[in-house]
Amino acid sequence: MFKSLQSAPALVVTLILVLQGGLLYSSIRPEIVPDSRPLAQVPADFGAWRLERESAVDKETQDVLQADDLLSRVYRSGASEAGLFVAAFRTQRTGKAPHSPKNCLPGSGWEPLTSGTAAVDVGLGAPIEVNRYVISHGNQRAVVLYWYQSRDRVVASEYKAKFWTVADSIRLNRTDTALVRVLVPVADRDEDAAARTAYAFVQSFFGALKAYLPA
């Protein structure tokens, strides 16, 4: 009997039960909802990158996302263009949670061509891991990077992000997080060049953006 309890399925079930119990306990405590600066105050310049335009988020999209704060902008550096989208959630206990771009983009007409992860050096102790997609819409192509960010933690996997939501709810009595997405158009079918532009853009704003997400 004890050997059966050490099997992988049994351990998974045990972990789920422990997490559910912890989540139930944390749900009866008043949640800590940290203050944060409005995303509208995020700088218009990141090094060589300059704000080109604000992109409006229509009410239908806002109603679907249910984010507490949104940022949607296009930046430019020389001939390079990059879109920055941030959806911040102060709490997820009310049923609100980030929507994965891999599910939302097809609804906007974009289809994934390739998918994977990438490591981006943003000056921390180790590179951050982000999702990397190449998407198409008609004759258009773009490189998309996205991740989930909570304090100093960057997570690419949706499943890991959900795990940490539960863990933070138990340990810290907090469930705040943010979805960060970067989109860079592919010019001349050069996907590698677009990816390098996307990495450089992330490196330019990562440190500044942290100041607008709860610490």
Disulfide bonds with the S-S distance in Angstrom:
none
